[in-house]
């Protein structure tokens, strides 16, 4: 019985070692591939691209802020129109009653 448990333990240990070793080799291969891909990279042009992306992001935020402001203005106009219509509807029956008394 002890021999069987010891054998299973060694089998589990060797499988775990193989899986960890495989994961390490895979990670090293990915790192090497990344290093090869950035070896000839022009860092000045990359810095310029980063600046361009930041400018585009700021412009997009400004545009979205303008759109939100326009929507708020439209909502305020709709609310003012609704209030005006409600006041007119309340005032209309009073004018009719006053007109009937004359």
Secondary structure, 3 states (H helix, E strand, C coil): CHHHHHHHHHHHHHHHHHHHHHHHHHHHHHHHHHHHHHCCCCHHHHHHHHHHHHHHHHHHHHHHHHHHHHHHHHHHHHHHHHHHHHHHHHHHHHHHHHHHHC
